[in-house]
Amino acid sequence: MKHTSLDKEKVQVDFTSMNLPAPVLNFRPDVYTDGDRYYCVLGAGTEQSVFGEGNTVEEALLDWEKAYHERSGK
């Protein structure tokens, strides 16, 4: 399991401005930036947390969706 500190700058995301998959739109994970990387997390600090990362907000959200499907088995 990946661990990261959430002592990063939270990014405001307009989920309606991007063509995103249903799980991202339904759960709207928090997005943070640290340098040139973006991180998405839902359920931070819990065993059920779902984490994604990428070079852009959209990449991080799509990586989060992949992790969501792996965790949920869907």
N, CA, C, O and CB atoms as a CASP TS submission, in Angstrom:
PFRMAT TS
TARGET T0000
AUTHOR 0000-0000-0000
METHOD Language model
MODEL 1
PARENT N/A
ATOM      1  N   MET     1       0.846  -1.181   0.000  1.00  0.00           N
ATOM      2  CA  MET     1       0.000   0.000   0.000  1.00  0.00           C
ATOM      3  C   MET     1       0.888   1.240   0.000  1.00  0.00           C
ATOM      4  O   MET     1       1.876   1.297   0.732  1.00  0.00           O
ATOM      5  CB  MET     1      -0.961   0.001   1.223  1.00  0.00           C
ATOM      6  N   LYS     2       0.545   2.216  -0.806  1.00  0.00           N
ATOM      7  CA  LYS     2       1.295   3.456  -0.869  1.00  0.00           C
ATOM      8  C   LYS     2       0.897   4.346   0.304  1.00  0.00           C
ATOM      9  O   LYS     2      -0.269   4.391   0.696  1.00  0.00           O
ATOM     10  CB  LYS     2       1.056   4.178  -2.216  1.00  0.00           C
ATOM     11  N   HIS     3       1.874   5.048   0.854  1.00  0.00           N
ATOM     12  CA  HIS     3       1.602   6.013   1.911  1.00  0.00           C
ATOM     13  C   HIS     3       2.183   7.344   1.474  1.00  0.00           C
ATOM     14  O   HIS     3       3.293   7.407   0.944  1.00  0.00           O
ATOM     15  CB  HIS     3       2.199   5.552   3.285  1.00  0.00           C
ATOM     16  N   THR     4       1.440   8.388   1.695  1.00  0.00           N
ATOM     17  CA  THR     4       1.914   9.728   1.385  1.00  0.00           C
ATOM     18  C   THR     4       1.354  10.686   2.414  1.00  0.00           C
ATOM     19  O   THR     4       0.269  10.466   2.951  1.00  0.00           O
ATOM     20  CB  THR     4       1.509  10.153  -0.049  1.00  0.00           C
ATOM     21  N   SER     5       2.076  11.725   2.684  1.00  0.00           N
ATOM     22  CA  SER     5       1.604  12.750   3.604  1.00  0.00           C
ATOM     23  C   SER     5       0.616  13.646   2.867  1.00  0.00           C
ATOM     24  O   SER     5       0.805  13.963   1.693  1.00  0.00           O
ATOM     25  CB  SER     5       2.789  13.579   4.181  1.00  0.00           C
ATOM     26  N   LEU     6      -0.431  14.047   3.566  1.00  0.00           N
ATOM     27  CA  LEU     6      -1.393  14.958   2.946  1.00  0.00           C
ATOM     28  C   LEU     6      -1.096  16.406   3.314  1.00  0.00           C
ATOM     29  O   LEU     6      -1.970  17.268   3.219  1.00  0.00           O
ATOM     30  CB  LEU     6      -2.818  14.594   3.365  1.00  0.00           C
ATOM     31  N   ASP     7       0.149  16.674   3.738  1.00  0.00           N
ATOM     32  CA  ASP     7       0.563  18.037   4.031  1.00  0.00           C
ATOM     33  C   ASP     7       0.957  18.724   2.732  1.00  0.00           C
ATOM     34  O   ASP     7       2.053  19.269   2.603  1.00  0.00           O
ATOM     35  CB  ASP     7       1.736  18.060   5.047  1.00  0.00           C
ATOM     36  N   LYS     8       0.045  18.685   1.779  1.00  0.00           N
ATOM     37  CA  LYS     8       0.271  19.253   0.459  1.00  0.00           C
ATOM     38  C   LYS     8      -0.842  20.256   0.172  1.00  0.00           C
ATOM     39  O   LYS     8      -1.809  20.359   0.927  1.00  0.00           O
ATOM     40  CB  LYS     8       0.325  18.138  -0.637  1.00  0.00           C
ATOM     41  N   GLU     9      -0.699  20.979  -0.905  1.00  0.00           N
ATOM     42  CA  GLU     9      -1.690  21.982  -1.271  1.00  0.00           C
ATOM     43  C   GLU     9      -2.892  21.318  -1.937  1.00  0.00           C
ATOM     44  O   GLU     9      -2.755  20.630  -2.948  1.00  0.00           O
ATOM     45  CB  GLU     9      -1.072  23.038  -2.206  1.00  0.00           C
ATOM     46  N   LYS    10      -4.073  21.534  -1.353  1.00  0.00           N
ATOM     47  CA  LYS    10      -5.295  20.967  -1.925  1.00  0.00           C
ATOM     48  C   LYS    10      -5.665  21.751  -3.184  1.00  0.00           C
ATOM     49  O   LYS    10      -5.582  22.979  -3.216  1.00  0.00           O
ATOM     50  CB  LYS    10      -6.467  20.994  -0.889  1.00  0.00           C
ATOM     51  N   VAL    11      -6.071  21.019  -4.212  1.00  0.00           N
ATOM     52  CA  VAL    11      -6.426  21.602  -5.504  1.00  0.00           C
ATOM     53  C   VAL    11      -7.947  21.593  -5.638  1.00  0.00           C
ATOM     54  O   VAL    11      -8.593  20.577  -5.385  1.00  0.00           O
ATOM     55  CB  VAL    11      -5.754  20.821  -6.683  1.00  0.00           C
ATOM     56  N   GLN    12      -8.508  22.724  -6.036  1.00  0.00           N
ATOM     57  CA  GLN    12      -9.940  22.798  -6.317  1.00  0.00           C
ATOM     58  C   GLN    12     -10.166  22.255  -7.726  1.00  0.00           C
ATOM     59  O   GLN    12      -9.568  22.735  -8.689  1.00  0.00           O
ATOM     60  CB  GLN    12     -10.482  24.273  -6.179  1.00  0.00           C
ATOM     61  N   VAL    13     -11.025  21.258  -7.834  1.00  0.00           N
ATOM     62  CA  VAL    13     -11.260  20.601  -9.117  1.00  0.00           C
ATOM     63  C   VAL    13     -12.706  20.819  -9.537  1.00  0.00           C
ATOM     64  O   VAL    13     -13.630  20.575  -8.761  1.00  0.00           O
ATOM     65  CB  VAL    13     -10.937  19.086  -9.035  1.00  0.00           C
ATOM     66  N   ASP    14     -12.896  21.281 -10.771  1.00  0.00           N
ATOM     67  CA  ASP    14     -14.231  21.370 -11.358  1.00  0.00           C
ATOM     68  C   ASP    14     -14.467  20.056 -12.094  1.00  0.00           C
ATOM     69  O   ASP    14     -14.079  19.901 -13.252  1.00  0.00           O
ATOM     70  CB  ASP    14     -14.376  22.624 -12.327  1.00  0.00           C
ATOM     71  N   PHE    15     -15.105  19.116 -11.409  1.00  0.00           N
ATOM     72  CA  PHE    15     -15.294  17.782 -11.970  1.00  0.00           C
ATOM     73  C   PHE    15     -16.174  17.796 -13.217  1.00  0.00           C
ATOM     74  O   PHE    15     -16.164  16.833 -13.983  1.00  0.00           O
ATOM     75  CB  PHE    15     -15.899  16.867 -10.928  1.00  0.00           C
ATOM     76  N   THR    16     -16.929  18.862 -13.435  1.00  0.00           N
ATOM     77  CA  THR    16     -17.801  18.931 -14.610  1.00  0.00           C
ATOM     78  C   THR    16     -17.054  19.414 -15.854  1.00  0.00           C
ATOM     79  O   THR    16     -17.573  19.311 -16.965  1.00  0.00           O
ATOM     80  CB  THR    16     -18.979  19.852 -14.329  1.00  0.00           C
ATOM     81  N   SER    17     -15.842  19.940 -15.675  1.00  0.00           N
ATOM     82  CA  SER    17     -15.123  20.501 -16.820  1.00  0.00           C
ATOM     83  C   SER    17     -14.313  19.459 -17.582  1.00  0.00           C
ATOM     84  O   SER    17     -13.783  19.752 -18.654  1.00  0.00           O
ATOM     85  CB  SER    17     -14.206  21.605 -16.356  1.00  0.00           C
ATOM     86  N   MET    18     -14.209  18.242 -17.043  1.00  0.00           N
ATOM     87  CA  MET    18     -13.437  17.187 -17.697  1.00  0.00           C
ATOM     88  C   MET    18     -14.349  15.999 -17.970  1.00  0.00           C
ATOM     89  O   MET    18     -15.332  15.781 -17.263  1.00  0.00           O
ATOM     90  CB  MET    18     -12.219  16.758 -16.826  1.00  0.00           C
ATOM     91  N   ASN    19     -14.015  15.247 -18.990  1.00  0.00           N
ATOM     92  CA  ASN    19     -14.753  14.031 -19.310  1.00  0.00           C
ATOM     93  C   ASN    19     -14.168  12.905 -18.458  1.00  0.00           C
ATOM     94  O   ASN    19     -13.219  12.237 -18.869  1.00  0.00           O
ATOM     95  CB  ASN    19     -14.674  13.693 -20.852  1.00  0.00           C
ATOM     96  N   LEU    20     -14.738  12.699 -17.274  1.00  0.00           N
ATOM     97  CA  LEU    20     -14.187  11.751 -16.312  1.00  0.00           C
ATOM     98  C   LEU    20     -15.103  10.554 -16.122  1.00  0.00           C
ATOM     99  O   LEU    20     -16.311  10.660 -16.330  1.00  0.00           O
ATOM    100  CB  LEU    20     -13.945  12.435 -14.977  1.00  0.00           C
ATOM    101  N   PRO    21     -14.539   9.411 -15.728  1.00  0.00           N
ATOM    102  CA  PRO    21     -15.340   8.207 -15.503  1.00  0.00           C
ATOM    103  C   PRO    21     -16.291   8.361 -14.315  1.00  0.00           C
ATOM    104  O   PRO    21     -16.072   9.184 -13.426  1.00  0.00           O
ATOM    105  CB  PRO    21     -14.427   7.012 -15.277  1.00  0.00           C
ATOM    106  N   ALA    22     -17.340   7.561 -14.322  1.00  0.00           N
ATOM    107  CA  ALA    22     -18.388   7.637 -13.298  1.00  0.00           C
ATOM    108  C   ALA    22     -17.863   7.538 -11.866  1.00  0.00           C
ATOM    109  O   ALA    22     -18.303   8.326 -11.029  1.00  0.00           O
ATOM    110  CB  ALA    22     -19.391   6.546 -13.527  1.00  0.00           C
ATOM    111  N   PRO    23     -16.942   6.613 -11.526  1.00  0.00           N
ATOM    112  CA  PRO    23     -16.490   6.552 -10.129  1.00  0.00           C
ATOM    113  C   PRO    23     -15.852   7.860  -9.649  1.00  0.00           C
ATOM    114  O   PRO    23     -16.035   8.256  -8.498  1.00  0.00           O
ATOM    115  CB  PRO    23     -15.497   5.417  -9.963  1.00  0.00           C
ATOM    116  N   VAL    24     -15.110   8.523 -10.523  1.00  0.00           N
ATOM    117  CA  VAL    24     -14.492   9.802 -10.154  1.00  0.00           C
ATOM    118  C   VAL    24     -15.575  10.845  -9.912  1.00  0.00           C
ATOM    119  O   VAL    24     -15.510  11.594  -8.937  1.00  0.00           O
ATOM    120  CB  VAL    24     -13.511  10.283 -11.259  1.00  0.00           C
ATOM    121  N   LEU    25     -16.568  10.898 -10.794  1.00  0.00           N
ATOM    122  CA  LEU    25     -17.651  11.875 -10.642  1.00  0.00           C
ATOM    123  C   LEU    25     -18.512  11.578  -9.418  1.00  0.00           C
ATOM    124  O   LEU    25     -18.981  12.502  -8.753  1.00  0.00           O
ATOM    125  CB  LEU    25     -18.524  11.894 -11.895  1.00  0.00           C
ATOM    126  N   ASN    26     -18.721  10.306  -9.117  1.00  0.00           N
ATOM    127  CA  ASN    26     -19.554   9.937  -7.968  1.00  0.00           C
ATOM    128  C   ASN    26     -18.861  10.197  -6.639  1.00  0.00           C
ATOM    129  O   ASN    26     -19.483  10.719  -5.714  1.00  0.00           O
ATOM    130  CB  ASN    26     -19.941   8.479  -8.057  1.00  0.00           C
ATOM    131  N   PHE    27     -17.576   9.839  -6.528  1.00  0.00           N
ATOM    132  CA  PHE    27     -16.876   9.927  -5.244  1.00  0.00           C
ATOM    133  C   PHE    27     -16.070  11.203  -5.069  1.00  0.00           C
ATOM    134  O   PHE    27     -15.793  11.597  -3.937  1.00  0.00           O
ATOM    135  CB  PHE    27     -15.969   8.755  -5.088  1.00  0.00           C
ATOM    136  N   ARG    28     -15.691  11.851  -6.146  1.00  0.00           N
ATOM    137  CA  ARG    28     -14.947  13.112  -6.121  1.00  0.00           C
ATOM    138  C   ARG    28     -13.813  13.101  -5.090  1.00  0.00           C
ATOM    139  O   ARG    28     -13.879  13.794  -4.075  1.00  0.00           O
ATOM    140  CB  ARG    28     -15.895  14.266  -5.827  1.00  0.00           C
ATOM    141  N   PRO    29     -12.782  12.311  -5.361  1.00  0.00           N
ATOM    142  CA  PRO    29     -11.667  12.240  -4.410  1.00  0.00           C
ATOM    143  C   PRO    29     -10.968  13.589  -4.266  1.00  0.00           C
ATOM    144  O   PRO    29     -10.986  14.414  -5.179  1.00  0.00           O
ATOM    145  CB  PRO    29     -10.659  11.177  -4.853  1.00  0.00           C
ATOM    146  N   ASP    30     -10.356  13.797  -3.109  1.00  0.00           N
ATOM    147  CA  ASP    30      -9.577  15.013  -2.882  1.00  0.00           C
ATOM    148  C   ASP    30      -8.329  14.971  -3.748  1.00  0.00           C
ATOM    149  O   ASP    30      -7.729  13.914  -3.941  1.00  0.00           O
ATOM    150  CB  ASP    30      -9.200  15.168  -1.381  1.00  0.00           C
ATOM    151  N   VAL    31      -7.943  16.133  -4.270  1.00  0.00           N
ATOM    152  CA  VAL    31      -6.764  16.241  -5.130  1.00  0.00           C
ATOM    153  C   VAL    31      -5.788  17.214  -4.474  1.00  0.00           C
ATOM    154  O   VAL    31      -6.168  18.295  -4.026  1.00  0.00           O
ATOM    155  CB  VAL    31      -7.150  16.717  -6.579  1.00  0.00           C
ATOM    156  N   TYR    32      -4.521  16.803  -4.430  1.00  0.00           N
ATOM    157  CA  TYR    32      -3.459  17.604  -3.836  1.00  0.00           C
ATOM    158  C   TYR    32      -2.320  17.717  -4.827  1.00  0.00           C
ATOM    159  O   TYR    32      -2.161  16.872  -5.707  1.00  0.00           O
ATOM    160  CB  TYR    32      -2.971  16.992  -2.502  1.00  0.00           C
ATOM    161  N   THR    33      -1.521  18.774  -4.677  1.00  0.00           N
ATOM    162  CA  THR    33      -0.333  18.931  -5.506  1.00  0.00           C
ATOM    163  C   THR    33       0.890  19.065  -4.612  1.00  0.00           C
ATOM    164  O   THR    33       0.832  19.640  -3.525  1.00  0.00           O
ATOM    165  CB  THR    33      -0.466  20.156  -6.441  1.00  0.00           C
ATOM    166  N   ASP    34       1.980  18.528  -5.093  1.00  0.00           N
ATOM    167  CA  ASP    34       3.268  18.645  -4.412  1.00  0.00           C
ATOM    168  C   ASP    34       4.320  18.748  -5.508  1.00  0.00           C
ATOM    169  O   ASP    34       4.658  17.756  -6.154  1.00  0.00           O
ATOM    170  CB  ASP    34       3.547  17.416  -3.440  1.00  0.00           C
ATOM    171  N   GLY    35       4.825  19.939  -5.707  1.00  0.00           N
ATOM    172  CA  GLY    35       5.759  20.157  -6.809  1.00  0.00           C
ATOM    173  C   GLY    35       5.043  19.975  -8.127  1.00  0.00           C
ATOM    174  O   GLY    35       4.032  20.628  -8.386  1.00  0.00           O
ATOM    175  N   ASP    36       5.567  19.082  -8.968  1.00  0.00           N
ATOM    176  CA  ASP    36       4.954  18.871 -10.282  1.00  0.00           C
ATOM    177  C   ASP    36       4.103  17.606 -10.330  1.00  0.00           C
ATOM    178  O   ASP    36       3.768  17.142 -11.420  1.00  0.00           O
ATOM    179  CB  ASP    36       6.029  18.800 -11.349  1.00  0.00           C
ATOM    180  N   ARG    37       3.745  17.036  -9.184  1.00  0.00           N
ATOM    181  CA  ARG    37       2.918  15.818  -9.116  1.00  0.00           C
ATOM    182  C   ARG    37       1.576  16.133  -8.472  1.00  0.00           C
ATOM    183  O   ARG    37       1.460  17.012  -7.619  1.00  0.00           O
ATOM    184  CB  ARG    37       3.645  14.698  -8.321  1.00  0.00           C
ATOM    185  N   TYR    38       0.566  15.387  -8.908  1.00  0.00           N
ATOM    186  CA  TYR    38      -0.776  15.501  -8.339  1.00  0.00           C
ATOM    187  C   TYR    38      -1.147  14.169  -7.700  1.00  0.00           C
ATOM    188  O   TYR    38      -0.786  13.103  -8.197  1.00  0.00           O
ATOM    189  CB  TYR    38      -1.821  15.908  -9.427  1.00  0.00           C
ATOM    190  N   TYR    39      -1.871  14.250  -6.597  1.00  0.00           N
ATOM    191  CA  TYR    39      -2.270  13.068  -5.837  1.00  0.00           C
ATOM    192  C   TYR    39      -3.757  13.136  -5.554  1.00  0.00           C
ATOM    193  O   TYR    39      -4.283  14.204  -5.239  1.00  0.00           O
ATOM    194  CB  TYR    39      -1.467  12.952  -4.517  1.00  0.00           C
ATOM    195  N   CYS    40      -4.439  12.004  -5.663  1.00  0.00           N
ATOM    196  CA  CYS    40      -5.866  11.903  -5.354  1.00  0.00           C
ATOM    197  C   CYS    40      -6.029  10.879  -4.253  1.00  0.00           C
ATOM    198  O   CYS    40      -5.355   9.849  -4.243  1.00  0.00           O
ATOM    199  CB  CYS    40      -6.708  11.513  -6.616  1.00  0.00           C
ATOM    200  N   VAL    41      -6.918  11.163  -3.334  1.00  0.00           N
ATOM    201  CA  VAL    41      -7.162  10.210  -2.254  1.00  0.00           C
ATOM    202  C   VAL    41      -8.612  10.309  -1.806  1.00  0.00           C
ATOM    203  O   VAL    41      -9.201  11.389  -1.757  1.00  0.00           O
ATOM    204  CB  VAL    41      -6.205  10.464  -1.063  1.00  0.00           C
ATOM    205  N   LEU    42      -9.158   9.162  -1.486  1.00  0.00           N
ATOM    206  CA  LEU    42     -10.487   9.074  -0.881  1.00  0.00           C
ATOM    207  C   LEU    42     -10.346   8.136   0.302  1.00  0.00           C
ATOM    208  O   LEU    42      -9.840   7.023   0.163  1.00  0.00           O
ATOM    209  CB  LEU    42     -11.587   8.566  -1.912  1.00  0.00           C
ATOM    210  N   GLY    43     -10.792   8.583   1.466  1.00  0.00           N
ATOM    211  CA  GLY    43     -10.692   7.761   2.669  1.00  0.00           C
ATOM    212  C   GLY    43      -9.310   7.807   3.287  1.00  0.00           C
ATOM    213  O   GLY    43      -8.827   6.793   3.791  1.00  0.00           O
ATOM    214  N   ALA    44      -8.662   8.964   3.260  1.00  0.00           N
ATOM    215  CA  ALA    44      -7.306   9.088   3.792  1.00  0.00           C
ATOM    216  C   ALA    44      -7.238   8.623   5.238  1.00  0.00           C
ATOM    217  O   ALA    44      -8.116   8.918   6.049  1.00  0.00           O
ATOM    218  CB  ALA    44      -6.820  10.532   3.685  1.00  0.00           C
ATOM    219  N   GLY    45      -6.180   7.895   5.539  1.00  0.00           N
ATOM    220  CA  GLY    45      -5.957   7.447   6.900  1.00  0.00           C
ATOM    221  C   GLY    45      -6.746   6.215   7.294  1.00  0.00           C
ATOM    222  O   GLY    45      -6.753   5.833   8.464  1.00  0.00           O
ATOM    223  N   THR    46      -7.409   5.588   6.335  1.00  0.00           N
ATOM    224  CA  THR    46      -8.172   4.378   6.628  1.00  0.00           C
ATOM    225  C   THR    46      -7.618   3.222   5.808  1.00  0.00           C
ATOM    226  O   THR    46      -6.902   3.430   4.829  1.00  0.00           O
ATOM    227  CB  THR    46      -9.681   4.586   6.333  1.00  0.00           C
ATOM    228  N   GLU    47      -7.951   2.015   6.212  1.00  0.00           N
ATOM    229  CA  GLU    47      -7.527   0.832   5.461  1.00  0.00           C
ATOM    230  C   GLU    47      -8.198   0.767   4.090  1.00  0.00           C
ATOM    231  O   GLU    47      -7.698   0.094   3.189  1.00  0.00           O
ATOM    232  CB  GLU    47      -7.840  -0.437   6.254  1.00  0.00           C
ATOM    233  N   GLN    48      -9.321   1.458   3.926  1.00  0.00           N
ATOM    234  CA  GLN    48     -10.064   1.425   2.671  1.00  0.00           C
ATOM    235  C   GLN    48      -9.697   2.575   1.736  1.00  0.00           C
ATOM    236  O   GLN    48     -10.357   2.764   0.714  1.00  0.00           O
ATOM    237  CB  GLN    48     -11.544   1.459   2.954  1.00  0.00           C
ATOM    238  N   SER    49      -8.666   3.343   2.061  1.00  0.00           N
ATOM    239  CA  SER    49      -8.340   4.499   1.233  1.00  0.00           C
ATOM    240  C   SER    49      -7.962   4.070  -0.182  1.00  0.00           C
ATOM    241  O   SER    49      -7.401   2.997  -0.404  1.00  0.00           O
ATOM    242  CB  SER    49      -7.197   5.301   1.865  1.00  0.00           C
ATOM    243  N   VAL    50      -8.291   4.944  -1.126  1.00  0.00           N
ATOM    244  CA  VAL    50      -7.965   4.726  -2.538  1.00  0.00           C
ATOM    245  C   VAL    50      -7.093   5.896  -2.966  1.00  0.00           C
ATOM    246  O   VAL    50      -7.430   7.052  -2.710  1.00  0.00           O
ATOM    247  CB  VAL    50      -9.269   4.606  -3.441  1.00  0.00           C
ATOM    248  N   PHE    51      -5.964   5.597  -3.622  1.00  0.00           N
ATOM    249  CA  PHE    51      -4.943   6.584  -3.925  1.00  0.00           C
ATOM    250  C   PHE    51      -4.602   6.552  -5.407  1.00  0.00           C
ATOM    251  O   PHE    51      -4.543   5.482  -6.013  1.00  0.00           O
ATOM    252  CB  PHE    51      -3.689   6.341  -3.079  1.00  0.00           C
ATOM    253  N   GLY    52      -4.376   7.733  -5.993  1.00  0.00           N
ATOM    254  CA  GLY    52      -3.917   7.837  -7.371  1.00  0.00           C
ATOM    255  C   GLY    52      -2.933   8.981  -7.496  1.00  0.00           C
ATOM    256  O   GLY    52      -2.915   9.882  -6.658  1.00  0.00           O
ATOM    257  N   GLU    53      -2.117   8.953  -8.535  1.00  0.00           N
ATOM    258  CA  GLU    53      -1.153  10.029  -8.747  1.00  0.00           C
ATOM    259  C   GLU    53      -0.868  10.198 -10.233  1.00  0.00           C
ATOM    260  O   GLU    53      -1.089   9.285 -11.029  1.00  0.00           O
ATOM    261  CB  GLU    53       0.151   9.750  -7.981  1.00  0.00           C
ATOM    262  N   GLY    54      -0.371  11.387 -10.598  1.00  0.00           N
ATOM    263  CA  GLY    54      -0.048  11.641 -11.987  1.00  0.00           C
ATOM    264  C   GLY    54       0.621  12.988 -12.180  1.00  0.00           C
ATOM    265  O   GLY    54       0.781  13.761 -11.236  1.00  0.00           O
ATOM    266  N   ASN    55       1.010  13.257 -13.423  1.00  0.00           N
ATOM    267  CA  ASN    55       1.662  14.525 -13.758  1.00  0.00           C
ATOM    268  C   ASN    55       0.663  15.656 -13.955  1.00  0.00           C
ATOM    269  O   ASN    55       1.039  16.828 -13.935  1.00  0.00           O
ATOM    270  CB  ASN    55       2.497  14.365 -15.008  1.00  0.00           C
ATOM    271  N   THR    56      -0.609  15.313 -14.145  1.00  0.00           N
ATOM    272  CA  THR    56      -1.673  16.307 -14.278  1.00  0.00           C
ATOM    273  C   THR    56      -2.825  15.882 -13.373  1.00  0.00           C
ATOM    274  O   THR    56      -2.857  14.751 -12.888  1.00  0.00           O
ATOM    275  CB  THR    56      -2.146  16.451 -15.773  1.00  0.00           C
ATOM    276  N   VAL    57      -3.758  16.785 -13.150  1.00  0.00           N
ATOM    277  CA  VAL    57      -4.941  16.448 -12.353  1.00  0.00           C
ATOM    278  C   VAL    57      -5.687  15.292 -13.004  1.00  0.00           C
ATOM    279  O   VAL    57      -6.074  14.339 -12.327  1.00  0.00           O
ATOM    280  CB  VAL    57      -5.874  17.677 -12.198  1.00  0.00           C
ATOM    281  N   GLU    58      -5.888  15.373 -14.315  1.00  0.00           N
ATOM    282  CA  GLU    58      -6.635  14.326 -15.007  1.00  0.00           C
ATOM    283  C   GLU    58      -5.924  12.972 -14.921  1.00  0.00           C
ATOM    284  O   GLU    58      -6.575  11.950 -14.705  1.00  0.00           O
ATOM    285  CB  GLU    58      -6.845  14.712 -16.469  1.00  0.00           C
ATOM    286  N   GLU    59      -4.599  12.953 -15.088  1.00  0.00           N
ATOM    287  CA  GLU    59      -3.850  11.696 -14.954  1.00  0.00           C
ATOM    288  C   GLU    59      -4.016  11.107 -13.556  1.00  0.00           C
ATOM    289  O   GLU    59      -4.203   9.900 -13.405  1.00  0.00           O
ATOM    290  CB  GLU    59      -2.358  11.924 -15.255  1.00  0.00           C
ATOM    291  N   ALA    60      -3.947  11.953 -12.544  1.00  0.00           N
ATOM    292  CA  ALA    60      -4.090  11.481 -11.164  1.00  0.00           C
ATOM    293  C   ALA    60      -5.487  10.923 -10.928  1.00  0.00           C
ATOM    294  O   ALA    60      -5.641   9.902 -10.257  1.00  0.00           O
ATOM    295  CB  ALA    60      -3.800  12.618 -10.169  1.00  0.00           C
ATOM    296  N   LEU    61      -6.502  11.580 -11.470  1.00  0.00           N
ATOM    297  CA  LEU    61      -7.872  11.093 -11.309  1.00  0.00           C
ATOM    298  C   LEU    61      -8.076   9.762 -12.032  1.00  0.00           C
ATOM    299  O   LEU    61      -8.764   8.880 -11.517  1.00  0.00           O
ATOM    300  CB  LEU    61      -8.870  12.132 -11.833  1.00  0.00           C
ATOM    301  N   LEU    62      -7.490   9.610 -13.209  1.00  0.00           N
ATOM    302  CA  LEU    62      -7.614   8.347 -13.939  1.00  0.00           C
ATOM    303  C   LEU    62      -6.848   7.222 -13.238  1.00  0.00           C
ATOM    304  O   LEU    62      -7.289   6.073 -13.240  1.00  0.00           O
ATOM    305  CB  LEU    62      -7.104   8.513 -15.378  1.00  0.00           C
ATOM    306  N   ASP    63      -5.708   7.553 -12.641  1.00  0.00           N
ATOM    307  CA  ASP    63      -4.965   6.565 -11.859  1.00  0.00           C
ATOM    308  C   ASP    63      -5.768   6.174 -10.618  1.00  0.00           C
ATOM    309  O   ASP    63      -5.782   5.008 -10.221  1.00  0.00           O
ATOM    310  CB  ASP    63      -3.572   7.119 -11.454  1.00  0.00           C
ATOM    311  N   TRP    64      -6.433   7.151 -10.013  1.00  0.00           N
ATOM    312  CA  TRP    64      -7.300   6.876  -8.862  1.00  0.00           C
ATOM    313  C   TRP    64      -8.422   5.921  -9.270  1.00  0.00           C
ATOM    314  O   TRP    64      -8.738   4.979  -8.543  1.00  0.00           O
ATOM    315  CB  TRP    64      -7.892   8.196  -8.290  1.00  0.00           C
ATOM    316  N   GLU    65      -9.024   6.168 -10.442  1.00  0.00           N
ATOM    317  CA  GLU    65     -10.112   5.298 -10.903  1.00  0.00           C
ATOM    318  C   GLU    65      -9.613   3.864 -11.088  1.00  0.00           C
ATOM    319  O   GLU    65     -10.310   2.915 -10.729  1.00  0.00           O
ATOM    320  CB  GLU    65     -10.709   5.829 -12.226  1.00  0.00           C
ATOM    321  N   LYS    66      -8.418   3.703 -11.642  1.00  0.00           N
ATOM    322  CA  LYS    66      -7.835   2.372 -11.812  1.00  0.00           C
ATOM    323  C   LYS    66      -7.679   1.691 -10.450  1.00  0.00           C
ATOM    324  O   LYS    66      -8.022   0.519 -10.298  1.00  0.00           O
ATOM    325  CB  LYS    66      -6.465   2.461 -12.534  1.00  0.00           C
ATOM    326  N   ALA    67      -7.164   2.425  -9.465  1.00  0.00           N
ATOM    327  CA  ALA    67      -6.997   1.867  -8.112  1.00  0.00           C
ATOM    328  C   ALA    67      -8.349   1.533  -7.490  1.00  0.00           C
ATOM    329  O   ALA    67      -8.479   0.535  -6.781  1.00  0.00           O
ATOM    330  CB  ALA    67      -6.232   2.858  -7.208  1.00  0.00           C
ATOM    331  N   TYR    68      -9.354   2.363  -7.754  1.00  0.00           N
ATOM    332  CA  TYR    68     -10.703   2.104  -7.247  1.00  0.00           C
ATOM    333  C   TYR    68     -11.219   0.761  -7.774  1.00  0.00           C
ATOM    334  O   TYR    68     -11.752  -0.047  -7.014  1.00  0.00           O
ATOM    335  CB  TYR    68     -11.667   3.249  -7.652  1.00  0.00           C
ATOM    336  N   HIS    69     -11.057   0.532  -9.075  1.00  0.00           N
ATOM    337  CA  HIS    69     -11.530  -0.723  -9.669  1.00  0.00           C
ATOM    338  C   HIS    69     -10.752  -1.925  -9.127  1.00  0.00           C
ATOM    339  O   HIS    69     -11.331  -2.984  -8.888  1.00  0.00           O
ATOM    340  CB  HIS    69     -11.406  -0.667 -11.200  1.00  0.00           C
ATOM    341  N   GLU    70      -9.452  -1.760  -8.934  1.00  0.00           N
ATOM    342  CA  GLU    70      -8.648  -2.848  -8.368  1.00  0.00           C
ATOM    343  C   GLU    70      -9.112  -3.186  -6.950  1.00  0.00           C
ATOM    344  O   GLU    70      -9.204  -4.358  -6.583  1.00  0.00           O
ATOM    345  CB  GLU    70      -7.153  -2.466  -8.360  1.00  0.00           C
ATOM    346  N   ARG    71      -9.402  -2.155  -6.159  1.00  0.00           N
ATOM    347  CA  ARG    71      -9.823  -2.373  -4.772  1.00  0.00           C
ATOM    348  C   ARG    71     -11.232  -2.948  -4.698  1.00  0.00           C
ATOM    349  O   ARG    71     -11.505  -3.828  -3.882  1.00  0.00           O
ATOM    350  CB  ARG    71      -9.756  -1.065  -3.986  1.00  0.00           C
ATOM    351  N   SER    72     -12.121  -2.455  -5.544  1.00  0.00           N
ATOM    352  CA  SER    72     -13.524  -2.883  -5.465  1.00  0.00           C
ATOM    353  C   SER    72     -13.790  -4.171  -6.237  1.00  0.00           C
ATOM    354  O   SER    72     -14.832  -4.801  -6.059  1.00  0.00           O
ATOM    355  CB  SER    72     -14.429  -1.786  -5.989  1.00  0.00           C
ATOM    356  N   GLY    73     -12.854  -4.559  -7.091  1.00  0.00           N
ATOM    357  CA  GLY    73     -13.048  -5.769  -7.885  1.00  0.00           C
ATOM    358  C   GLY    73     -14.033  -5.595  -9.018  1.00  0.00           C
ATOM    359  O   GLY    73     -14.549  -6.578  -9.551  1.00  0.00           O
ATOM    360  N   LYS    74     -14.303  -4.352  -9.395  1.00  0.00           N
ATOM    361  CA  LYS    74     -15.259  -4.062 -10.477  1.00  0.00           C
ATOM    362  C   LYS    74     -14.529  -3.658 -11.731  1.00  0.00           C
ATOM    363  O   LYS    74     -15.160  -3.376 -12.749  1.00  0.00           O
ATOM    364  CB  LYS    74     -16.240  -2.956 -10.066  1.00  0.00           C
TER
END
